[in-house]
Amino acid sequence: MARAATTSDAFNAIAEPRRRDILMLLRDGERAVAELADNLEMTQPQTSKHLRVLREVGLVRVRGAGKQRLYGLDAEGLRPIHEWTGGFEQFWNGSFDRLDAYVQRLAQHPSTTDRGDTDD
């Protein structure tokens, strides 16, 4: 039997693409729900539902600012995701190291023929 979908933890919450989009927008600072909704081309109620899930799992915090509620990232809530993905850095770093070595080899031994350009 398939497990019921849940948003009880950060990993389940960010499995939804719209929630990841919200997190990306909040990287630049706090935003009101109306601004998020406009950027995402969603209704405010839809955006609010996603924000509620992100708040419940501790990825987003909210504060009152006059009549508005401003949403921002909660660094402490993001820590488990950062720590988990950090375990894969060795793969990314290795790829970048190989790319750097390849680029350096190309720079040291430029091709004598220019691929793609012809003098006709």
mmCIF file of the C-alpha atoms, coordinates in Angstrom:
data_MODEL
# 
_entry.id   MODEL 
# 
loop_
_atom_site.group_PDB 
_atom_site.id 
_atom_site.type_symbol 
_atom_site.label_atom_id 
_atom_site.label_alt_id 
_atom_site.label_comp_id 
_atom_site.label_asym_id 
_atom_site.label_entity_id 
_atom_site.label_seq_id 
_atom_site.pdbx_PDB_ins_code 
_atom_site.Cartn_x 
_atom_site.Cartn_y 
_atom_site.Cartn_z 
_atom_site.occupancy 
_atom_site.B_iso_or_equiv 
_atom_site.pdbx_formal_charge 
_atom_site.auth_seq_id 
_atom_site.auth_comp_id 
_atom_site.auth_asym_id 
_atom_site.auth_atom_id 
_atom_site.pdbx_PDB_model_num 
ATOM 1   C CA . MET A 1 1   ? 0.000  0.000  0.000   1.00 0.00 ? 1   MET A CA 1 
ATOM 2   C CA . ALA A 1 2   ? 1.343  3.437  -0.930  1.00 0.00 ? 2   ALA A CA 1 
ATOM 3   C CA . ARG A 1 3   ? 2.223  5.775  1.872   1.00 0.00 ? 3   ARG A CA 1 
ATOM 4   C CA . ALA A 1 4   ? -0.024 8.814  2.176   1.00 0.00 ? 4   ALA A CA 1 
ATOM 5   C CA . ALA A 1 5   ? 1.547  12.079 1.139   1.00 0.00 ? 5   ALA A CA 1 
ATOM 6   C CA . THR A 1 6   ? 2.547  14.167 4.103   1.00 0.00 ? 6   THR A CA 1 
ATOM 7   C CA . THR A 1 7   ? 4.122  17.519 4.701   1.00 0.00 ? 7   THR A CA 1 
ATOM 8   C CA . SER A 1 8   ? 5.236  16.760 8.240   1.00 0.00 ? 8   SER A CA 1 
ATOM 9   C CA . ASP A 1 9   ? 8.913  17.301 7.475   1.00 0.00 ? 9   ASP A CA 1 
ATOM 10  C CA . ALA A 1 10  ? 10.995 19.674 5.398   1.00 0.00 ? 10  ALA A CA 1 
ATOM 11  C CA . PHE A 1 11  ? 11.894 17.120 2.745   1.00 0.00 ? 11  PHE A CA 1 
ATOM 12  C CA . ASN A 1 12  ? 8.265  16.280 2.045   1.00 0.00 ? 12  ASN A CA 1 
ATOM 13  C CA . ALA A 1 13  ? 7.393  19.974 2.023   1.00 0.00 ? 13  ALA A CA 1 
ATOM 14  C CA . ILE A 1 14  ? 10.005 20.854 -0.596  1.00 0.00 ? 14  ILE A CA 1 
ATOM 15  C CA . ALA A 1 15  ? 8.974  17.945 -2.799  1.00 0.00 ? 15  ALA A CA 1 
ATOM 16  C CA . GLU A 1 16  ? 6.283  20.287 -4.139  1.00 0.00 ? 16  GLU A CA 1 
ATOM 17  C CA . PRO A 1 17  ? 7.755  22.505 -6.908  1.00 0.00 ? 17  PRO A CA 1 
ATOM 18  C CA . ARG A 1 18  ? 5.727  25.611 -5.976  1.00 0.00 ? 18  ARG A CA 1 
ATOM 19  C CA . ARG A 1 19  ? 7.120  25.506 -2.445  1.00 0.00 ? 19  ARG A CA 1 
ATOM 20  C CA . ARG A 1 20  ? 10.640 25.345 -3.819  1.00 0.00 ? 20  ARG A CA 1 
ATOM 21  C CA . ASP A 1 21  ? 9.762  28.364 -5.980  1.00 0.00 ? 21  ASP A CA 1 
ATOM 22  C CA . ILE A 1 22  ? 8.636  30.235 -2.867  1.00 0.00 ? 22  ILE A CA 1 
ATOM 23  C CA . LEU A 1 23  ? 11.902 29.409 -1.097  1.00 0.00 ? 23  LEU A CA 1 
ATOM 24  C CA . MET A 1 24  ? 13.865 30.673 -4.095  1.00 0.00 ? 24  MET A CA 1 
ATOM 25  C CA . LEU A 1 25  ? 11.981 33.978 -4.028  1.00 0.00 ? 25  LEU A CA 1 
ATOM 26  C CA . LEU A 1 26  ? 12.565 34.347 -0.297  1.00 0.00 ? 26  LEU A CA 1 
ATOM 27  C CA . ARG A 1 27  ? 16.342 34.001 -0.723  1.00 0.00 ? 27  ARG A CA 1 
ATOM 28  C CA . ASP A 1 28  ? 16.414 37.692 -1.612  1.00 0.00 ? 28  ASP A CA 1 
ATOM 29  C CA . GLY A 1 29  ? 14.596 38.744 1.548   1.00 0.00 ? 29  GLY A CA 1 
ATOM 30  C CA . GLU A 1 30  ? 11.192 38.987 3.140   1.00 0.00 ? 30  GLU A CA 1 
ATOM 31  C CA . ARG A 1 31  ? 8.108  39.287 0.980   1.00 0.00 ? 31  ARG A CA 1 
ATOM 32  C CA . ALA A 1 32  ? 4.393  39.734 1.478   1.00 0.00 ? 32  ALA A CA 1 
ATOM 33  C CA . VAL A 1 33  ? 2.033  37.009 0.309   1.00 0.00 ? 33  VAL A CA 1 
ATOM 34  C CA . ALA A 1 34  ? 0.640  39.280 -2.438  1.00 0.00 ? 34  ALA A CA 1 
ATOM 35  C CA . GLU A 1 35  ? 4.120  39.806 -3.884  1.00 0.00 ? 35  GLU A CA 1 
ATOM 36  C CA . LEU A 1 36  ? 4.846  36.080 -3.794  1.00 0.00 ? 36  LEU A CA 1 
ATOM 37  C CA . ALA A 1 37  ? 1.507  35.300 -5.424  1.00 0.00 ? 37  ALA A CA 1 
ATOM 38  C CA . ASP A 1 38  ? 2.159  37.810 -8.215  1.00 0.00 ? 38  ASP A CA 1 
ATOM 39  C CA . ASN A 1 39  ? 5.639  36.438 -8.885  1.00 0.00 ? 39  ASN A CA 1 
ATOM 40  C CA . LEU A 1 40  ? 4.353  32.863 -8.947  1.00 0.00 ? 40  LEU A CA 1 
ATOM 41  C CA . GLU A 1 41  ? 1.188  33.690 -10.905 1.00 0.00 ? 41  GLU A CA 1 
ATOM 42  C CA . MET A 1 42  ? -0.891 32.002 -8.219  1.00 0.00 ? 42  MET A CA 1 
ATOM 43  C CA . THR A 1 43  ? -3.834 33.184 -6.180  1.00 0.00 ? 43  THR A CA 1 
ATOM 44  C CA . GLN A 1 44  ? -3.178 34.522 -2.698  1.00 0.00 ? 44  GLN A CA 1 
ATOM 45  C CA . PRO A 1 45  ? -5.107 31.643 -1.066  1.00 0.00 ? 45  PRO A CA 1 
ATOM 46  C CA . GLN A 1 46  ? -2.994 29.078 -2.959  1.00 0.00 ? 46  GLN A CA 1 
ATOM 47  C CA . THR A 1 47  ? 0.186  30.879 -1.974  1.00 0.00 ? 47  THR A CA 1 
ATOM 48  C CA . SER A 1 48  ? -0.955 31.128 1.644   1.00 0.00 ? 48  SER A CA 1 
ATOM 49  C CA . LYS A 1 49  ? -1.560 27.369 1.788   1.00 0.00 ? 49  LYS A CA 1 
ATOM 50  C CA . HIS A 1 50  ? 1.976  26.684 0.578   1.00 0.00 ? 50  HIS A CA 1 
ATOM 51  C CA . LEU A 1 51  ? 3.382  29.221 3.041   1.00 0.00 ? 51  LEU A CA 1 
ATOM 52  C CA . ARG A 1 52  ? 1.467  27.562 5.880   1.00 0.00 ? 52  ARG A CA 1 
ATOM 53  C CA . VAL A 1 53  ? 3.082  24.204 5.061   1.00 0.00 ? 53  VAL A CA 1 
ATOM 54  C CA . LEU A 1 54  ? 6.535  25.791 4.859   1.00 0.00 ? 54  LEU A CA 1 
ATOM 55  C CA . ARG A 1 55  ? 5.936  27.526 8.205   1.00 0.00 ? 55  ARG A CA 1 
ATOM 56  C CA . GLU A 1 56  ? 4.712  24.341 9.876   1.00 0.00 ? 56  GLU A CA 1 
ATOM 57  C CA . VAL A 1 57  ? 7.899  22.472 8.967   1.00 0.00 ? 57  VAL A CA 1 
ATOM 58  C CA . GLY A 1 58  ? 10.073 25.405 10.040  1.00 0.00 ? 58  GLY A CA 1 
ATOM 59  C CA . LEU A 1 59  ? 11.443 26.533 6.674   1.00 0.00 ? 59  LEU A CA 1 
ATOM 60  C CA . VAL A 1 60  ? 9.687  29.894 6.660   1.00 0.00 ? 60  VAL A CA 1 
ATOM 61  C CA . ARG A 1 61  ? 8.970  32.411 9.399   1.00 0.00 ? 61  ARG A CA 1 
ATOM 62  C CA . VAL A 1 62  ? 6.443  35.220 9.398   1.00 0.00 ? 62  VAL A CA 1 
ATOM 63  C CA . ARG A 1 63  ? 6.370  38.596 11.121  1.00 0.00 ? 63  ARG A CA 1 
ATOM 64  C CA . GLY A 1 64  ? 3.849  41.367 11.225  1.00 0.00 ? 64  GLY A CA 1 
ATOM 65  C CA . ALA A 1 65  ? 4.757  44.699 9.672   1.00 0.00 ? 65  ALA A CA 1 
ATOM 66  C CA . GLY A 1 66  ? 1.824  47.046 10.025  1.00 0.00 ? 66  GLY A CA 1 
ATOM 67  C CA . LYS A 1 67  ? -1.073 45.536 8.103   1.00 0.00 ? 67  LYS A CA 1 
ATOM 68  C CA . GLN A 1 68  ? 1.184  43.117 6.244   1.00 0.00 ? 68  GLN A CA 1 
ATOM 69  C CA . ARG A 1 69  ? 2.643  39.782 7.177   1.00 0.00 ? 69  ARG A CA 1 
ATOM 70  C CA . LEU A 1 70  ? 6.136  39.353 5.798   1.00 0.00 ? 70  LEU A CA 1 
ATOM 71  C CA . TYR A 1 71  ? 7.518  35.905 5.100   1.00 0.00 ? 71  TYR A CA 1 
ATOM 72  C CA . GLY A 1 72  ? 11.194 35.043 5.198   1.00 0.00 ? 72  GLY A CA 1 
ATOM 73  C CA . LEU A 1 73  ? 13.470 32.031 5.299   1.00 0.00 ? 73  LEU A CA 1 
ATOM 74  C CA . ASP A 1 74  ? 14.189 30.387 8.635   1.00 0.00 ? 74  ASP A CA 1 
ATOM 75  C CA . ALA A 1 75  ? 17.889 29.495 8.571   1.00 0.00 ? 75  ALA A CA 1 
ATOM 76  C CA . GLU A 1 76  ? 17.569 27.024 11.426  1.00 0.00 ? 76  GLU A CA 1 
ATOM 77  C CA . GLY A 1 77  ? 14.801 25.144 9.640   1.00 0.00 ? 77  GLY A CA 1 
ATOM 78  C CA . LEU A 1 78  ? 16.881 24.960 6.467   1.00 0.00 ? 78  LEU A CA 1 
ATOM 79  C CA . ARG A 1 79  ? 19.850 23.445 8.327   1.00 0.00 ? 79  ARG A CA 1 
ATOM 80  C CA . PRO A 1 80  ? 18.774 19.770 8.006   1.00 0.00 ? 80  PRO A CA 1 
ATOM 81  C CA . ILE A 1 81  ? 18.385 20.151 4.240   1.00 0.00 ? 81  ILE A CA 1 
ATOM 82  C CA . HIS A 1 82  ? 21.748 21.883 3.960   1.00 0.00 ? 82  HIS A CA 1 
ATOM 83  C CA . GLU A 1 83  ? 23.441 19.203 6.054   1.00 0.00 ? 83  GLU A CA 1 
ATOM 84  C CA . TRP A 1 84  ? 21.899 16.389 4.031   1.00 0.00 ? 84  TRP A CA 1 
ATOM 85  C CA . THR A 1 85  ? 22.791 17.874 0.647   1.00 0.00 ? 85  THR A CA 1 
ATOM 86  C CA . GLY A 1 86  ? 26.277 18.707 1.960   1.00 0.00 ? 86  GLY A CA 1 
ATOM 87  C CA . GLY A 1 87  ? 26.987 14.987 1.986   1.00 0.00 ? 87  GLY A CA 1 
ATOM 88  C CA . PHE A 1 88  ? 26.922 15.098 -1.810  1.00 0.00 ? 88  PHE A CA 1 
ATOM 89  C CA . GLU A 1 89  ? 29.382 17.984 -2.218  1.00 0.00 ? 89  GLU A CA 1 
ATOM 90  C CA . GLN A 1 90  ? 32.194 15.562 -2.938  1.00 0.00 ? 90  GLN A CA 1 
ATOM 91  C CA . PHE A 1 91  ? 30.480 14.643 -6.197  1.00 0.00 ? 91  PHE A CA 1 
ATOM 92  C CA . TRP A 1 92  ? 29.988 18.262 -7.242  1.00 0.00 ? 92  TRP A CA 1 
ATOM 93  C CA . ASN A 1 93  ? 33.502 19.279 -6.257  1.00 0.00 ? 93  ASN A CA 1 
ATOM 94  C CA . GLY A 1 94  ? 34.972 16.335 -8.157  1.00 0.00 ? 94  GLY A CA 1 
ATOM 95  C CA . SER A 1 95  ? 33.061 17.353 -11.269 1.00 0.00 ? 95  SER A CA 1 
ATOM 96  C CA . PHE A 1 96  ? 34.266 20.938 -10.991 1.00 0.00 ? 96  PHE A CA 1 
ATOM 97  C CA . ASP A 1 97  ? 37.843 19.764 -10.430 1.00 0.00 ? 97  ASP A CA 1 
ATOM 98  C CA . ARG A 1 98  ? 37.679 17.611 -13.575 1.00 0.00 ? 98  ARG A CA 1 
ATOM 99  C CA . LEU A 1 99  ? 36.168 20.474 -15.570 1.00 0.00 ? 99  LEU A CA 1 
ATOM 100 C CA . ASP A 1 100 ? 38.898 22.837 -14.367 1.00 0.00 ? 100 ASP A CA 1 
ATOM 101 C CA . ALA A 1 101 ? 41.614 20.349 -15.338 1.00 0.00 ? 101 ALA A CA 1 
ATOM 102 C CA . TYR A 1 102 ? 40.044 19.929 -18.785 1.00 0.00 ? 102 TYR A CA 1 
ATOM 103 C CA . VAL A 1 103 ? 39.853 23.690 -19.360 1.00 0.00 ? 103 VAL A CA 1 
ATOM 104 C CA . GLN A 1 104 ? 43.484 24.077 -18.301 1.00 0.00 ? 104 GLN A CA 1 
ATOM 105 C CA . ARG A 1 105 ? 44.536 21.337 -20.753 1.00 0.00 ? 105 ARG A CA 1 
ATOM 106 C CA . LEU A 1 106 ? 42.655 23.099 -23.540 1.00 0.00 ? 106 LEU A CA 1 
ATOM 107 C CA . ALA A 1 107 ? 44.331 26.398 -22.694 1.00 0.00 ? 107 ALA A CA 1 
ATOM 108 C CA . GLN A 1 108 ? 47.777 24.797 -22.758 1.00 0.00 ? 108 GLN A CA 1 
ATOM 109 C CA . HIS A 1 109 ? 47.229 22.976 -26.052 1.00 0.00 ? 109 HIS A CA 1 
ATOM 110 C CA . PRO A 1 110 ? 44.993 25.089 -28.292 1.00 0.00 ? 110 PRO A CA 1 
ATOM 111 C CA . SER A 1 111 ? 43.718 23.270 -31.328 1.00 0.00 ? 111 SER A CA 1 
ATOM 112 C CA . THR A 1 112 ? 45.486 24.045 -34.601 1.00 0.00 ? 112 THR A CA 1 
ATOM 113 C CA . THR A 1 113 ? 42.206 23.779 -36.458 1.00 0.00 ? 113 THR A CA 1 
ATOM 114 C CA . ASP A 1 114 ? 39.248 25.952 -35.698 1.00 0.00 ? 114 ASP A CA 1 
ATOM 115 C CA . ARG A 1 115 ? 36.250 23.647 -35.551 1.00 0.00 ? 115 ARG A CA 1 
ATOM 116 C CA . GLY A 1 116 ? 33.193 25.012 -37.271 1.00 0.00 ? 116 GLY A CA 1 
ATOM 117 C CA . ASP A 1 117 ? 34.753 28.028 -39.006 1.00 0.00 ? 117 ASP A CA 1 
ATOM 118 C CA . THR A 1 118 ? 35.731 27.787 -42.641 1.00 0.00 ? 118 THR A CA 1 
ATOM 119 C CA . ASP A 1 119 ? 37.317 30.324 -44.934 1.00 0.00 ? 119 ASP A CA 1 
ATOM 120 C CA . ASP A 1 120 ? 35.384 29.930 -48.176 1.00 0.00 ? 120 ASP A CA 1 
# 
